[in-house]
Amino acid sequence: MTMPGERTRALRWVGEFLRDCRAHELPEDLERRIDAILKDYPSSEAIAYAAQNNGKMSFYQWLLPEE
């Protein structure tokens, strides 16, 4: 089982990883798939906001600020 702070960090790291992948030349089909994911993926700032304002979000128990 993961802790809420660990889930917050993992969510942020996946977004950073995908954005880093876009900085490299990749096969076109992979680029399209990454773009489709990132289109709706929350920014690091949005993730931090959700974690810090957990009482105002519908998934408030799922995320907490990173340590």
Buried (B, 14 or more C-beta within 10 A) or exposed (E): EEEBBEBBBEBBEEBEEBBEEEEEEEEEEEBEEBEEEBEEBBEEEEBBBBBBEBEEBEEBEBBBBBE
